[in-house]
Amino acid sequence: MIVSPTALTTDPAVANPELVPLRDAVRAGDWPAVRDQLATRVGDARTRAIRTVSQDAAPGFLESVLEADPADTAAAAMLADRLTEEAWAVRTRKMARDVSREQFERFHEMLAGAERVTADSVAHDGSDPAVWTVRLVIARGLEMGQAETRRRYEQVAAHDPHHLSAQSQLLQQLCPKWGGAVEAMHDFARQCASSAPEGAHNAVLIAEAHLEHAVWLPTGGQAYLSGREVVAELQDAMGRTVLHPAFQRTDGWVHVYHSFALLFGLIGDRKTARPLFEATGNLVSESPWKYFGDPVTVFQEHRSRAMRKWRLW
């Protein structure tokens, strides 16, 4: 078990301290140091690091880096991710019917700016998965459709077939709420899980797909999750990830634990959920908890329920 901080935290750098030098370099506006830090990461770890620190850049810093070197894909990915996050903050996570026309107009305007950044970047170098990953988010927000989003994902898969950040984004596009279908969503999650290396994080997509399916159902979400086949598939996915001896606590590991902790909590299986909460101490991943409100508040509610002792009568 890890040593927990005294207070609940959603800061990924607490879970993975190796992110601290990168964050410090971004905040200091030291791009050579940022570049050196990113050079130590490959694949999905690099994309996750870029997305983690994108909000830490001072206004104008990333723009100045790109002005000096338009071919710097890391700067483009970081800037586009920051613009995309700011756009979603304007739109909010509410259902479309609850978002005002003014919010949508500003949302689309900001995403269009991020799209221009990434389009310029891939014109210089189309091989960076981090750029294509944020392009998946942009495509969903601008409602470019299933075909275009899949085309963008294939650009990632061509360079890194197990790029979890991109897979999670395509999974979202395949959800019914974004014009997809539950069958395609589950098929994609299973394909990614089965083809990934042993112990890799990718089988968390199984959990993400079942959560999306349960939330999409107008009623009976808990009954769906409690189904024998769903529970068996979730247990198998845990065996591929958090229970596998090759599983590593690299960037995103808390999210993997918490995705299963949430679902087994919703199922009512406290025996399975409890050790998942214990393993992460006071670390809190933003997702999946933010799906239901403030991440820390929702996490506390579910952890308290899972840790509650069975009453003896």
Secondary structure, 3 states (H helix, E strand, C coil): CCCCCCCCECCHHHHCHHHHHHHHHHHHCCHHHHHHHHCCCCHHHHHHHHHHHHHHCCCCHHHHHHHHCCCCHHHHHHHHHHHHHHHHHHHCCCCHHHCCHHHHHHHHHHHHHHHHHHHHHHHHCCCCHHHHHHHHHHHHHCCCCHHHHHHHHHHHHCCCCCCHHHHHHHHHHCCHHHCCCHHHHHHHHHHHHHHCCCCCHHHHHHHHHHHHHHHHCCCCHHHHHCCHHHHHHHHHHHHHCCCCCCCCCCCCHHHHHHHHHHHHHHHCCHHHHHHHHHHHCCECCCCCHHHHCCHHHHHHHHHHHHHCCCCCC
